């Protein structure tokens, strides 16, 4: 029997559903994408599809905004976290 659950990086949610799940506005999602904080998958027709990983990232962005961090600071924090995750995966693969 195959596992029918989608991968956490698989785009599933439209922009309005993703906004509701993350507790942000559709306009904010578009701004975050424009600023490079988020890169949702797109259908052939150009519809954005957000994954569970994207929703988690949106919640992290919201948390940082709630702490008073501006978008430039959020970009730097997320870049460092992404790099840290990449290095940990590389290190784990080398063990």
C-alpha positions, 0 to 999 in steps of 0.5 A: 500500500502506498502512502497517500500523504503529500510531501511537506514541500508539495504545493497544495494550498491556494493563496487564499487557503494558505493565507487563512492557515497562516493567519496573514492576508493575501496581500501579505503573501504576495509581498513576501513573495515579491521580497523573496521571503517565500517561493511557492510552487506554481501551476502551468497556469501560474496559480500559486500553490503553497506547501506545508513547508511554506505555511510553516515559513509564513508562520515564522515570518508572522512570529518575527513581525510580531517581535518587531523585526522588519522584512529586511531583518526577516530576510536575513534571519531566514537566509541564515536559518536556511543555510544552517539547515543545509549545513546540518543536512550536509553534515548528517549525510557525511556521518 
